[in-house]
Amino acid sequence: MRRILVTNDDGYFSPGIEALASALSSLADVIVVAPHSEASAVGHSLTLRRPLRLETIRPRVYAVDGTPTDCVNVALSQLFPEPPDLIVSGINKGLNIGDDVTYSGTVAGALEGALLGYPAIAVSLQYHVNGFDFSQAAAVATDLAASLLATPLPTRTFLNVNVPSGPARGMKVTVQAKRNHITKVNRRVDPRGQAYFWIEEAQDDWEPHDRSDYQAIRDGYVSVTPIQPDLTDHSALAFTEELTQRARAGVR
């Protein structure tokens, strides 16, 4: 029997993770290990300065009082005597496209799986004013998981999947979009006269790109982006060589 680890950043109680685990159970034995409380936008953070607790919520569903990255590591070390065949993170309530993947706890769950050598998928669903219907995203995740179990990706590569809120027109392989990232810091003052701050998103403009994940979602398609953790800018290696040559010339 195949084994799949499911995690997220919205918490073990999220309907998105319940829909995902239920759909994936048609393919494998599924164990859910997710944060005890919401851990959105924590990125690829790992808890090192306090102990972590693993709580059994119900059979095959567990909570960790930490980040999605913590959940993956605790799950693999404590609940899987045999390695899982796949790690799936989601279904996130809201898209994780473009530069936003660097903040996403959902993407981080799949990233940690890939770093540890496991096939992995991150799945996110576009927000809709009438709420979230996870059925289409769960079906997409299951279809991709079945394909990935049959033919794994290259080592240290995982899929970042984003699903439109309406009926999808199909599926597109995409690249990460880019935008002029703007963060708004809202300063307020508490009743004791002390300042406090809310970090909010301001207006962002996406750069046009026919093959971007942003464009695919905008056109009504499921976006599937292969991602790997190597952040090296290979196109800048030659420039950096010249830069370091000049720097070394000044070293005494």
Residue frames as qw, qx, qy, qz and C-alpha x, y, z in Angstrom:
[[0.000, 0.887, 0.462, 0.000, 0.00, 0.00, 0.00],
 [0.388, 0.478, -0.036, 0.787, 1.36, 3.40, -0.92],
 [0.390, -0.641, -0.445, 0.489, 1.69, 6.08, 1.77],
 [0.214, 0.649, 0.169, 0.710, 1.05, 9.82, 1.44],
 [0.323, -0.426, -0.434, 0.725, 1.82, 12.50, 4.02],
 [0.059, 0.752, 0.407, 0.515, -0.56, 15.48, 3.86],
 [0.361, -0.422, -0.345, 0.757, 0.17, 18.82, 5.53],
 [0.162, 0.805, 0.364, 0.439, -0.77, 22.48, 5.15],
 [0.279, 0.121, -0.330, 0.894, -0.37, 25.91, 6.74],
 [0.406, -0.435, -0.197, -0.779, -4.05, 26.63, 7.49],
 [0.421, -0.306, 0.643, -0.563, -4.20, 24.10, 10.32],
 [0.055, 0.007, 0.997, 0.051, -5.37, 20.52, 10.74],
 [0.285, 0.495, 0.677, -0.464, -8.98, 21.72, 11.05],
 [0.227, 0.435, -0.286, -0.823, -9.09, 23.39, 7.62],
 [0.796, 0.366, 0.373, -0.307, -11.73, 22.04, 5.21],
 [0.501, 0.725, -0.421, -0.215, -9.09, 22.26, 2.50],
 [0.007, 0.461, -0.884, 0.078, -6.86, 19.64, 4.07],
 [0.596, 0.093, 0.707, -0.371, -9.87, 17.44, 4.81],
 [0.740, 0.579, 0.053, -0.338, -10.95, 17.54, 1.15],
 [0.350, 0.684, -0.633, -0.093, -7.39, 16.82, 0.02],
 [0.239, -0.318, 0.894, -0.206, -6.86, 13.89, 2.36],
 [0.705, 0.259, 0.530, -0.394, -10.22, 12.38, 1.44],
 [0.691, 0.649, -0.159, -0.275, -9.50, 12.59, -2.29],
 [0.244, 0.637, -0.731, 0.014, -5.96, 11.21, -1.97],
 [0.564, -0.229, 0.730, -0.310, -7.21, 8.25, 0.08],
 [0.874, 0.396, 0.112, -0.261, -8.32, 6.70, -3.22],
 [0.601, 0.660, -0.441, 0.094, -4.63, 6.37, -4.12],
 [0.489, 0.292, -0.668, 0.479, -2.88, 5.53, -0.88],
 [0.559, -0.583, -0.513, 0.290, -2.88, 5.31, 2.88],
 [0.137, 0.718, -0.002, 0.683, -3.02, 8.98, 3.98],
 [0.528, -0.510, -0.449, 0.509, -1.71, 10.47, 7.21],
 [0.063, 0.868, 0.138, 0.472, -2.41, 14.12, 7.98],
 [0.591, -0.430, -0.267, 0.628, 0.11, 16.06, 10.06],
 [0.173, 0.718, 0.240, 0.630, -0.63, 19.80, 10.12],
 [0.133, 0.278, -0.396, 0.865, -0.12, 22.84, 12.34],
 [0.158, -0.451, -0.788, 0.388, -2.20, 23.05, 15.50],
 [0.131, 0.803, 0.303, -0.496, -3.12, 26.64, 14.60],
 [0.600, 0.782, 0.139, 0.095, -2.96, 28.68, 11.42],
 [0.588, -0.490, 0.300, 0.570, 0.61, 29.19, 10.18],
 [0.572, 0.745, 0.279, 0.199, 0.09, 31.16, 6.99],
 [0.307, 0.894, -0.159, 0.284, 3.00, 33.17, 5.54],
 [0.660, -0.678, 0.307, 0.109, 5.57, 31.57, 7.85],
 [0.428, 0.714, -0.539, -0.132, 7.64, 30.53, 4.83],
 [0.840, 0.148, -0.512, 0.102, 10.19, 27.75, 5.23],
 [0.197, -0.671, 0.487, -0.523, 10.73, 28.35, 8.94],
 [0.732, -0.073, -0.665, 0.128, 11.88, 25.67, 11.38],
 [0.534, -0.778, 0.050, -0.326, 11.30, 25.82, 15.15],
 [0.682, 0.292, -0.529, 0.413, 14.62, 25.50, 17.01],
 [0.067, 0.390, -0.485, 0.780, 14.22, 27.37, 20.30],
 [0.588, -0.176, 0.449, -0.649, 11.37, 25.49, 21.95],
 [0.263, -0.002, 0.964, 0.048, 10.09, 21.90, 22.02],
 [0.474, 0.028, -0.440, -0.762, 7.32, 20.73, 19.74],
 [0.505, 0.035, 0.741, -0.441, 4.24, 18.68, 20.66],
 [0.289, 0.015, -0.791, -0.540, 2.59, 16.04, 18.49],
 [0.470, 0.080, 0.555, -0.681, -1.11, 15.62, 19.28],
 [0.047, 0.201, 0.928, 0.310, -3.40, 12.88, 18.02],
 [0.389, 0.048, 0.010, -0.920, -6.63, 14.53, 16.85],
 [0.875, 0.118, 0.251, -0.396, -8.28, 11.36, 15.58],
 [0.813, -0.048, 0.515, 0.266, -7.04, 8.26, 13.78],
 [0.637, 0.309, 0.391, 0.588, -4.54, 9.24, 11.06],
 [0.109, 0.851, 0.131, 0.496, -4.86, 12.96, 11.82],
 [0.655, -0.393, -0.275, 0.584, -2.22, 14.70, 13.95],
 [0.063, 0.969, 0.059, 0.233, -1.38, 18.27, 14.94],
 [0.686, -0.058, -0.196, 0.698, 2.01, 19.83, 15.65],
 [0.156, -0.932, -0.220, 0.243, 2.31, 23.17, 17.46],
 [0.413, -0.459, 0.375, 0.692, 4.72, 24.50, 14.87],
 [0.310, 0.578, -0.319, -0.684, 5.21, 25.31, 11.21],
 [0.900, 0.347, -0.049, -0.260, 4.52, 23.20, 8.12],
 [0.479, 0.584, -0.635, 0.163, 8.26, 22.47, 7.92],
 [0.300, -0.357, 0.747, -0.474, 8.14, 21.25, 11.53],
 [0.828, 0.096, 0.282, -0.475, 5.13, 19.08, 10.68],
 [0.801, 0.465, -0.360, -0.109, 6.93, 17.33, 7.83],
 [0.289, 0.514, -0.740, 0.322, 10.00, 16.57, 9.93],
 [0.459, -0.226, 0.662, -0.548, 8.08, 15.38, 12.98],
 [0.872, 0.214, 0.092, -0.431, 5.81, 13.24, 10.81],
 [0.718, 0.490, -0.494, -0.017, 8.64, 11.57, 8.93],
 [0.180, 0.447, -0.772, 0.414, 10.60, 10.80, 12.08],
 [0.332, -0.118, 0.703, -0.618, 7.71, 9.71, 14.32],
 [0.701, 0.264, 0.367, -0.551, 4.87, 8.37, 12.19],
 [0.787, 0.525, -0.229, -0.230, 6.45, 6.79, 9.13],
 [0.720, -0.411, 0.537, 0.159, 8.54, 3.71, 9.91],
 [0.606, 0.230, 0.560, 0.516, 8.68, 3.35, 6.13],
 [0.077, -0.265, 0.146, 0.950, 9.19, 6.47, 3.98],
 [0.517, 0.598, 0.414, -0.450, 6.08, 7.91, 2.35],
 [0.585, 0.307, 0.568, 0.491, 5.74, 7.77, -1.41],
 [0.148, 0.598, 0.309, 0.724, 4.54, 11.36, -1.68],
 [0.186, -0.442, -0.461, 0.747, 4.10, 14.55, 0.36],
 [0.055, 0.606, 0.506, 0.611, 1.19, 16.85, -0.52],
 [0.176, -0.299, -0.408, 0.845, 0.65, 20.26, 1.09],
 [0.249, -0.128, -0.295, -0.914, -2.71, 22.07, 0.90],
 [0.329, 0.609, 0.423, 0.585, -5.31, 22.82, -0.14],
 [0.252, -0.209, -0.251, 0.911, -4.44, 26.40, 0.72],
 [0.130, 0.822, 0.536, -0.142, -7.21, 28.99, 1.03],
 [0.114, 0.934, -0.124, -0.314, -5.85, 31.44, -1.53],
 [0.799, 0.562, -0.137, 0.163, -3.34, 31.36, -4.36],
 [0.575, -0.640, 0.335, 0.384, 0.41, 30.91, -3.96],
 [0.725, 0.587, 0.216, 0.288, 1.77, 32.25, -7.22],
 [0.343, 0.829, -0.145, 0.418, 4.78, 34.24, -8.37],
 [0.235, 0.505, -0.556, 0.617, 7.03, 35.74, -5.72],
 [0.642, -0.473, 0.167, -0.580, 4.49, 34.85, -3.02],
 [0.923, -0.027, -0.382, 0.017, 5.84, 31.29, -2.91],
 [0.428, 0.367, -0.550, 0.616, 8.74, 32.58, -0.81],
 [0.323, -0.340, 0.404, -0.785, 6.32, 33.46, 2.01],
 [0.788, -0.132, -0.276, -0.534, 3.99, 30.51, 1.69],
 [0.468, -0.364, 0.749, -0.295, 3.84, 27.89, 4.42],
 [0.885, 0.282, 0.261, -0.262, 1.90, 25.66, 2.02],
 [0.673, 0.658, -0.334, 0.059, 4.72, 25.76, -0.52],
 [0.085, -0.667, 0.683, -0.285, 7.25, 25.29, 2.30],
 [0.794, -0.162, 0.517, -0.276, 5.67, 21.98, 3.26],
 [0.897, 0.432, 0.092, 0.022, 6.28, 20.63, -0.24],
 [0.329, 0.814, -0.429, 0.211, 9.70, 22.29, -0.40],
 [0.433, -0.564, 0.658, -0.248, 10.80, 20.52, 2.77],
 [0.908, 0.098, 0.391, -0.117, 9.66, 17.23, 1.29],
 [0.728, 0.666, -0.113, 0.118, 11.68, 17.88, -1.86],
 [0.023, 0.797, -0.550, 0.249, 14.76, 18.85, 0.14],
 [0.592, -0.371, 0.677, -0.231, 14.50, 15.56, 2.03],
 [0.028, -0.261, 0.889, 0.375, 14.27, 13.62, -1.22],
 [0.352, 0.376, 0.832, -0.205, 10.53, 12.96, -1.50],
 [0.049, 0.407, 0.585, 0.700, 8.19, 13.68, -4.41],
 [0.064, -0.482, -0.539, 0.688, 5.99, 16.58, -3.35],
 [0.049, 0.563, 0.527, 0.634, 3.12, 18.81, -4.44],
 [0.000, 0.308, 0.418, -0.855, 1.79, 22.11, -3.05],
 [0.015, 0.520, 0.734, 0.437, -1.85, 22.87, -3.88],
 [0.002, -0.323, -0.324, 0.890, -3.63, 26.23, -3.54],
 [0.159, 0.624, 0.735, 0.213, -7.10, 27.45, -4.47],
 [0.088, 0.327, 0.132, 0.932, -8.04, 30.93, -5.66],
 [0.081, 0.314, 0.596, -0.734, -10.18, 32.97, -3.27],
 [0.107, -0.447, -0.634, -0.623, -13.79, 33.55, -4.23],
 [0.243, -0.302, 0.208, -0.898, -16.17, 36.01, -2.64],
 [0.796, -0.241, -0.176, -0.526, -18.69, 33.21, -2.06],
 [0.727, -0.472, 0.480, -0.132, -16.17, 31.05, -0.22],
 [0.040, 0.507, -0.828, -0.236, -14.10, 28.02, -1.16],
 [0.945, 0.131, 0.090, -0.285, -15.23, 24.92, -3.03],
 [0.287, -0.625, 0.709, 0.158, -12.29, 22.52, -2.71],
 [0.867, 0.180, 0.449, -0.116, -13.71, 19.74, -4.89],
 [0.698, 0.708, -0.094, 0.054, -12.02, 20.74, -8.14],
 [0.045, 0.794, -0.578, 0.184, -8.66, 21.41, -6.47],
 [0.656, -0.324, 0.657, -0.182, -8.84, 18.05, -4.66],
 [0.882, 0.373, 0.285, -0.040, -9.55, 16.26, -7.95],
 [0.478, 0.816, -0.302, 0.123, -6.66, 18.05, -9.68],
 [0.257, -0.683, 0.652, -0.202, -4.32, 17.18, -6.81],
 [0.813, -0.082, 0.560, -0.141, -5.36, 13.53, -6.97],
 [0.814, 0.575, 0.075, 0.029, -4.82, 13.30, -10.73],
 [0.287, 0.821, -0.450, 0.203, -1.37, 14.90, -10.45],
 [0.506, -0.532, 0.642, -0.222, -0.48, 12.73, -7.48],
 [0.913, 0.145, 0.375, -0.069, -1.38, 9.58, -9.42],
 [0.679, 0.705, -0.133, 0.156, 0.83, 10.70, -12.30],
 [0.002, -0.802, 0.530, -0.274, 3.67, 11.62, -9.97],
 [0.733, -0.343, 0.561, -0.174, 3.51, 8.28, -8.17],
 [0.905, 0.342, 0.243, 0.063, 3.84, 6.56, -11.54],
 [0.664, 0.472, 0.000, 0.579, 6.60, 8.83, -12.87],
 [0.464, -0.724, -0.199, 0.469, 8.49, 10.84, -10.24],
 [0.229, 0.967, -0.088, 0.074, 9.94, 14.26, -10.91],
 [0.588, 0.451, -0.448, 0.501, 13.71, 14.82, -10.86],
 [0.604, -0.412, -0.496, 0.468, 15.13, 14.76, -7.33],
 [0.257, -0.390, -0.239, 0.851, 14.69, 18.02, -5.37],
 [0.172, -0.101, -0.367, -0.909, 11.94, 19.26, -7.68],
 [0.150, 0.411, 0.820, -0.370, 8.32, 19.65, -6.63],
 [0.047, 0.501, 0.599, 0.624, 5.09, 20.93, -8.16],
 [0.071, 0.296, 0.390, -0.869, 3.40, 24.16, -7.14],
 [0.004, 0.425, 0.802, 0.420, -0.23, 23.85, -8.23],
 [0.162, 0.259, 0.299, -0.904, -2.74, 26.70, -8.25],
 [0.099, 0.423, 0.872, 0.226, -6.38, 26.15, -9.11],
 [0.154, -0.247, -0.157, -0.944, -8.89, 28.80, -10.26],
 [0.335, 0.093, 0.633, -0.692, -12.07, 29.28, -8.25],
 [0.718, 0.357, 0.043, -0.596, -14.32, 28.64, -11.24],
 [0.935, 0.178, 0.306, 0.033, -14.40, 25.63, -13.59],
 [0.345, -0.571, 0.517, 0.536, -10.93, 25.22, -15.06],
 [0.648, 0.642, -0.161, -0.378, -10.45, 25.43, -18.81],
 [0.890, 0.300, -0.293, 0.179, -7.57, 22.97, -18.59],
 [0.727, -0.597, 0.104, 0.322, -4.08, 22.73, -17.17],
 [0.496, 0.812, -0.197, 0.234, -0.94, 24.69, -18.07],
 [0.788, -0.225, -0.131, 0.557, 2.69, 24.19, -17.15],
 [0.036, 0.968, 0.090, 0.232, 3.88, 27.59, -15.98],
 [0.539, 0.201, -0.361, 0.735, 6.72, 29.68, -14.59],
 [0.295, -0.609, -0.485, 0.554, 6.63, 31.96, -11.55],
 [0.174, 0.868, 0.268, 0.379, 5.24, 35.40, -12.23],
 [0.449, -0.075, -0.253, 0.854, 7.06, 38.54, -11.13],
 [0.094, -0.874, -0.423, -0.219, 5.61, 41.73, -9.70],
 [0.176, 0.553, -0.286, 0.763, 6.64, 45.08, -8.30],
 [0.557, -0.424, -0.681, 0.214, 6.37, 43.95, -4.71],
 [0.100, -0.529, 0.162, -0.827, 5.00, 46.58, -2.36],
 [0.470, -0.390, -0.743, 0.273, 4.39, 46.02, 1.35],
 [0.207, -0.693, -0.059, -0.688, 2.33, 48.47, 3.36],
 [0.420, -0.157, -0.696, 0.560, 3.13, 48.89, 7.04],
 [0.312, -0.718, -0.333, -0.526, 0.16, 50.35, 8.89],
 [0.295, 0.110, -0.587, 0.746, 1.22, 52.16, 12.07],
 [0.474, -0.674, -0.387, -0.413, -1.29, 52.48, 14.92],
 [0.038, 0.409, -0.579, 0.704, -1.15, 53.48, 18.57],
 [0.463, -0.366, -0.805, 0.050, -2.56, 51.43, 21.44],
 [0.376, -0.840, -0.317, -0.230, -4.49, 52.90, 24.44],
 [0.661, -0.625, -0.022, 0.414, -1.20, 53.29, 26.32],
 [0.141, 0.933, -0.194, -0.268, 0.34, 55.39, 23.59],
 [0.472, -0.400, 0.706, 0.345, 2.64, 52.68, 22.31],
 [0.502, 0.493, -0.416, -0.576, 3.01, 52.15, 18.57],
 [0.635, -0.023, 0.771, 0.041, 2.16, 48.84, 16.94],
 [0.221, 0.460, -0.537, -0.672, 2.14, 47.76, 13.32],
 [0.802, 0.294, 0.491, -0.170, 0.10, 45.73, 10.85],
 [0.142, -0.353, 0.682, 0.625, 1.92, 44.50, 7.74],
 [0.640, 0.521, 0.452, -0.340, -0.42, 44.52, 4.77],
 [0.519, 0.188, 0.583, 0.595, -0.23, 44.04, 1.04],
 [0.185, 0.622, 0.023, -0.761, -0.53, 47.17, -1.06],
 [0.729, 0.614, 0.050, -0.300, -1.22, 47.46, -4.77],
 [0.502, -0.356, 0.679, 0.400, 0.97, 45.13, -6.83],
 [0.632, 0.616, -0.174, -0.438, 1.37, 45.08, -10.59],
 [0.836, -0.080, 0.516, 0.170, 2.27, 41.76, -12.21],
 [0.008, -0.535, 0.577, 0.617, 4.78, 41.75, -15.06],
 [0.815, 0.373, -0.051, -0.440, 3.24, 40.44, -18.30],
 [0.078, -0.401, 0.899, 0.159, 4.34, 36.92, -19.20],
 [0.697, 0.082, -0.407, -0.585, 2.37, 34.54, -21.39],
 [0.716, -0.001, -0.698, 0.020, 3.54, 31.47, -19.47],
 [0.020, -0.329, 0.610, -0.720, 3.32, 32.75, -15.91],
 [0.153, -0.328, -0.901, 0.240, 1.24, 31.18, -13.17],
 [0.145, 0.433, 0.321, -0.830, -0.55, 34.49, -12.70],
 [0.365, 0.275, -0.424, -0.782, -1.59, 34.59, -16.36],
 [0.278, -0.083, -0.938, -0.188, -2.76, 30.96, -16.32],
 [0.038, -0.434, -0.759, 0.483, -5.05, 31.62, -13.35],
 [0.208, 0.441, 0.046, -0.872, -6.28, 34.85, -14.92],
 [0.401, 0.215, -0.613, -0.646, -7.18, 32.90, -18.08],
 [0.823, -0.129, 0.105, -0.543, -9.02, 30.24, -16.07],
 [0.797, 0.260, -0.545, 0.027, -6.43, 27.43, -16.17],
 [0.836, -0.531, 0.050, 0.131, -4.86, 25.29, -13.48],
 [0.254, 0.841, -0.458, 0.137, -1.24, 26.42, -13.09],
 [0.952, -0.252, 0.049, 0.164, 1.43, 23.75, -12.54],
 [0.214, 0.884, -0.386, 0.157, 4.92, 25.10, -11.87],
 [0.904, -0.072, -0.276, 0.317, 7.95, 22.84, -11.29],
 [0.159, -0.914, 0.255, -0.274, 10.07, 24.39, -8.52],
 [0.846, -0.004, -0.370, 0.385, 13.44, 23.48, -7.09],
 [0.490, -0.833, -0.143, 0.211, 15.25, 24.92, -4.04],
 [0.640, -0.034, 0.152, 0.752, 18.43, 25.94, -5.87],
 [0.052, 0.934, 0.249, -0.250, 18.35, 29.75, -5.64],
 [0.482, -0.333, 0.381, 0.715, 21.57, 30.21, -7.57],
 [0.466, 0.805, 0.058, -0.364, 21.25, 32.77, -10.36],
 [0.784, -0.005, 0.449, 0.429, 23.20, 30.84, -12.99],
 [0.464, 0.769, 0.247, 0.363, 22.87, 33.69, -15.48],
 [0.132, -0.965, 0.155, -0.166, 24.83, 35.93, -13.09],
 [0.885, -0.323, 0.127, 0.310, 27.78, 33.58, -12.51],
 [0.649, 0.386, 0.106, 0.647, 30.00, 35.20, -15.17],
 [0.048, -0.839, -0.013, -0.542, 29.24, 38.68, -13.85],
 [0.695, -0.708, 0.090, -0.087, 29.97, 37.54, -10.29],
 [0.873, -0.013, 0.078, 0.481, 33.29, 36.03, -11.41],
 [0.383, 0.592, 0.033, 0.708, 34.31, 39.43, -12.81],
 [0.386, -0.827, -0.018, -0.409, 33.05, 41.14, -9.65],
 [0.835, -0.528, 0.087, 0.125, 35.10, 38.90, -7.37],
 [0.758, 0.249, 0.041, 0.601, 38.18, 39.29, -9.58],
 [0.108, 0.732, -0.031, 0.672, 37.99, 43.05, -9.07],
 [0.624, -0.734, 0.035, -0.265, 37.34, 42.58, -5.36],
 [0.920, -0.230, 0.024, 0.316, 40.29, 40.21, -4.97],
 [0.554, 0.530, -0.043, 0.640, 42.53, 42.75, -6.68],
 [0.149, -0.754, 0.156, -0.620, 41.93, 45.05, -3.73],
 [0.862, -0.497, -0.083, -0.053, 42.50, 42.37, -1.05],
 [0.218, 0.733, -0.566, 0.309, 45.80, 42.73, 0.83]]
